[in-house]
């Protein structure tokens, strides 16, 4: 394996006519740890409409394409192919950034059609991935949202979100934001190989505590549930995040769409060869016999006996630890196109 990376292979880009075939015995890991390449792109917009019943908000923002976190199972790997890159190592090493994202968002807010609806940061790759510490594009987007009082929800695997508590705390007073921490496992040894550049488990739990203490609504997404790998942690997860200050706990079940099937299967062979067959069999059982699933309403929650068993465990766990008593909601009544609301002008 390449140290600090979720995969060691570059899957074929389905849009390329030609396919690179390595020589016998050639391995990407032999070249050492590849450096991250940052490419600025001239985006025409930053707000995307989401036409899916599986997500809570109808709009999303993605300041980055590709993700340094390196989560092996990430469904967003498939989208990197649209930019001409592989969903494998390229997805983790080649990051496309929208440096003018804040100005694009301000322009969107000032357009006649925008009504101040809630936006999700992010819908695809993590808005707080490591490069954000330097570029601060996500912070710029939050500053625009605060100025115009436009509601925004955040989902991330990185404790870097605590850097922006000053903005989020102010917005939370008007019910303009919430944060969801994505925690796949409480086992840091598993986290290191499954999603190598995300925040540690300890750091994520501390992040929940800090956000909660600041009065910012915070929840947890146990995502994804991987049968026979982290599915036994549901009760412990509910107990732990509840004690840390989370009030909501949701989950998704892993799906291996497109190139992710090859990448995740290779990862299992490298790390859990004894469990590979069992894990893939259970994943297929959750998706109508296939490892891939693009169907609305079932692709994230799964179906069948194994998926229903997981749902029942979550129902019991969240009730026992006093979670999910209310849903997060955002206030869409305070939006101001000029950003002058509340200044008496």
Secondary structure, 3 states (H helix, E strand, C coil): CCCCCCCCCCCCCCCCCCCCCCCCCCCHHHHCCCCCEEEECCCCCCEEECCCCCCCCCEEECCEECCCCCCCCCHHHHHHHHHCCCCCHHHHHEEEECCCHHHHHHHHHCCCCCCCCCEEECCCCCCCCCCHHHHCHHHHHHHHHHHHCCCEEEEECCHHHHHHHHHHHHHHCCCCEEEEEECCCCCHHHHHHHCCCCCCHHHHHHHHHHHHHCCCCEEEEEEEECCCCCHHHHHHHHHHHHHHCCCEEEEEECCCCCHHHHHHHHHHHHHCCCCHHHHHHHHHHCCCCCCCCCCCCCCCCCCHHHHHHHHHHHHHHHHHCCCCCCCCCCCCCCCCCCCCCCCCC
